[in-house]
Amino acid sequence: LLPKRLRQILRRGVPVPGVFVETGTYLGKTTRIARAIFAKVHTVEIDANHYARAVAAEHDGQVRCVGGVFESGALNALYRHCAAYLHGHEVGGTNPSLLRAMHWGAACVPIDVVFHRENVGPDNPYFGKGAGDLAAILRTLDEDPARRAAIGRAAKARADADFRWDAVVDGYAALFRRIVALKAAGQKPSAALIGETYRPALFARRAVA
């Protein structure tokens, strides 16, 4: 594997339709066909090997299903050195895998849903479910390495500013202190009385200083 030549999709080992959306749109196939394959896998046999075979059958010789990557250093290296990170989760909110890719400066290309735009930002590329949609974005990024690098830098800057473990720990500690103080004063804790405890900007400034 060569640095900045790999486009990666990282997935939990369970059948979800998004991976077919990603490979299907990348290969220019319709998501209707891709979702039909997922439905068959999901309803007939939810089995890791069966699922992997179904995904592998949707490639053109360039998509490789490498199985589980559980060693943290190897996983971080994949994020750091990939040409683009393709993220197809359509449900949830702040996705840990996407945040990890952002932290390592990957050029993130998520599916276009509202919470990915909230996390990565409005100026990032997002792919839809139309046939060839993702392929068009990747062709554009392949032709413009500077743009691809800028997307990665912007993702890392946003992660460093808005999604910080030190701010998470501090926020929970502040939350518990306020709850204890309110109860000691005979008051019922509420969102209005507790206020916002997650303050990533404070820690981002400290990191820069």
C-alpha positions in Angstrom: 0.0 0.0 0.0 1.4 3.4 -1.0 0.8 6.6 1.0 -1.9 8.8 -0.4 -2.9 6.1 -3.0 -5.4 4.3 -0.8 -9.1 5.2 -0.5 -10.4 3.5 2.6 -13.7 2.5 4.1 -13.6 1.3 7.7 -16.5 -0.7 9.0 -17.7 -2.6 11.9 -18.0 -6.3 11.1 -21.8 -6.3 10.8 -24.0 -6.0 7.7 -25.0 -2.4 7.0 -26.1 -1.0 3.7 -23.8 2.0 3.6 -20.8 0.0 2.4 -22.8 -1.0 -0.7 -23.7 2.7 -1.2 -20.0 3.6 -1.0 -18.7 0.9 -3.4 -21.8 1.1 -5.6 -21.5 4.9 -6.1 -17.8 4.6 -6.5 -18.1 2.0 -9.2 -20.9 3.9 -10.9 -23.5 1.3 -10.1 -27.0 2.1 -8.8 -27.7 2.0 -5.1 -30.9 0.2 -5.9 -28.9 -2.9 -6.9 -26.5 -2.5 -4.0 -29.3 -2.3 -1.5 -31.0 -5.3 -2.9 -27.8 -7.3 -2.3 -27.7 -6.0 1.3 -31.3 -7.0 1.8 -30.5 -10.5 0.7 -27.5 -10.8 3.0 -29.4 -9.3 5.9 -32.5 -11.5 5.6 -30.9 -14.7 4.6 -27.8 -15.0 6.6 -26.2 -12.4 8.8 -22.8 -14.0 8.8 -19.4 -12.3 8.6 -18.0 -14.5 5.9 -21.2 -14.4 3.8 -21.3 -10.6 4.2 -17.6 -10.2 3.2 -18.2 -12.4 0.1 -21.2 -10.3 -0.9 -19.2 -7.0 -0.5 -16.2 -8.5 -2.4 -18.5 -9.5 -5.3 -19.3 -5.8 -5.9 -15.7 -4.8 -6.8 -13.9 -4.2 -10.1 -10.6 -5.6 -9.1 -9.5 -2.5 -7.2 -11.6 -2.8 -4.1 -10.0 -5.0 -1.5 -11.7 -6.3 1.6 -8.8 -6.8 4.1 -10.8 -7.9 7.1 -10.5 -6.6 10.6 -7.8 -4.2 11.6 -7.6 -4.1 15.4 -4.1 -2.8 16.2 -4.4 0.8 17.0 -1.1 1.9 15.4 -1.9 0.2 12.1 -5.4 1.7 12.1 -4.0 5.2 12.8 -1.5 4.8 10.0 -4.3 3.9 7.5 -6.2 7.1 8.5 -3.1 9.2 8.3 -1.8 8.0 5.0 -5.0 7.4 3.0 -5.7 9.5 0.0 -9.4 9.8 1.1 -11.5 8.4 3.9 -15.0 7.4 2.6 -17.7 7.5 5.3 -21.1 6.1 4.6 -22.8 5.9 8.0 -26.3 7.4 7.6 -27.6 7.2 11.2 -26.3 8.4 14.5 -24.6 11.7 15.2 -21.0 12.3 16.1 -19.3 9.2 14.7 -16.1 8.1 16.4 -14.6 6.7 13.2 -15.1 9.9 11.3 -13.7 12.0 14.2 -10.6 9.7 14.2 -10.1 10.2 10.5 -10.4 14.0 11.0 -7.9 13.9 13.9 -5.3 12.2 11.6 -5.8 14.7 8.8 -7.5 12.4 6.4 -9.4 13.9 3.4 -12.9 12.9 4.6 -15.6 12.3 2.1 -18.8 11.4 4.0 -22.2 10.7 2.8 -24.4 13.8 2.7 -26.4 13.8 5.9 -27.0 16.7 8.3 -24.8 15.6 11.2 -21.8 14.9 9.0 -22.1 18.5 7.8 -22.3 19.7 11.4 -19.2 17.6 12.3 -16.9 18.2 9.3 -18.1 21.6 8.1 -20.0 23.1 5.2 -17.0 23.4 2.8 -16.2 19.7 2.7 -17.2 17.5 -0.2 -20.1 15.1 0.5 -21.4 12.3 -1.8 -25.0 11.4 -2.5 -26.6 8.1 -3.5 -26.7 8.7 -7.2 -24.8 6.3 -9.5 -21.3 7.8 -10.1 -21.7 10.6 -7.5 -18.8 9.5 -5.3 -16.7 8.5 -8.4 -17.0 12.1 -9.7 -15.8 13.5 -6.3 -12.8 11.1 -6.2 -11.8 11.9 -9.8 -11.8 15.6 -8.9 -9.7 15.0 -5.8 -7.3 12.7 -7.7 -6.7 15.6 -10.2 -6.1 18.1 -7.4 -3.8 16.8 -4.7 -3.5 20.3 -3.2 -7.3 20.4 -2.7 -7.2 17.0 -1.2 -4.5 18.0 1.3 -6.4 21.2 2.2 -9.5 19.1 3.0 -7.4 16.9 5.3 -5.8 20.0 7.1 -9.3 21.6 7.5 -10.7 18.3 9.0 -7.8 18.1 11.5 -8.1 21.7 12.5 -11.9 21.3 13.1 -11.3 18.1 15.1 -8.6 19.8 17.2 -10.9 22.8 17.9 -14.3 21.2 18.4 -13.8 17.5 19.4 -11.4 17.1 22.3 -11.1 14.4 24.9 -9.6 16.9 27.4 -12.7 19.0 27.1 -14.9 16.0 27.4 -13.3 14.9 30.7 -13.4 18.5 32.0 -17.0 18.8 30.9 -18.1 15.7 32.8 -16.2 16.7 35.9 -17.8 20.2 35.8 -21.2 18.6 35.3 -20.9 16.3 38.3 -19.6 19.2 40.5 -22.6 21.3 39.6 -25.0 18.5 40.3 -23.5 17.9 43.7 -23.5 21.7 44.5 -27.1 22.0 43.5 -28.3 19.1 45.5 -26.3 20.3 48.5 -28.1 23.6 48.2 -31.5 21.8 48.0 -32.1 22.6 44.4 -33.2 20.2 41.7 -30.6 19.9 38.9 -31.8 21.1 35.5 -30.2 22.0 32.2 -30.9 25.7 32.9 -29.1 25.6 36.3 -26.2 23.4 35.1 -25.5 25.3 31.9 -23.0 24.2 29.2 -20.0 22.3 30.5 -18.3 21.2 27.3 -15.8 24.0 26.5 -13.4 22.8 23.7 -12.4 26.3 22.7 -10.7 26.8 26.1 -8.5 23.7 25.7 -7.8 24.5 22.0 -6.4 27.8 23.1 -4.3 26.2 25.7 -2.9 23.7 23.2 -1.9 26.5 20.9 -0.3 28.5 23.7 
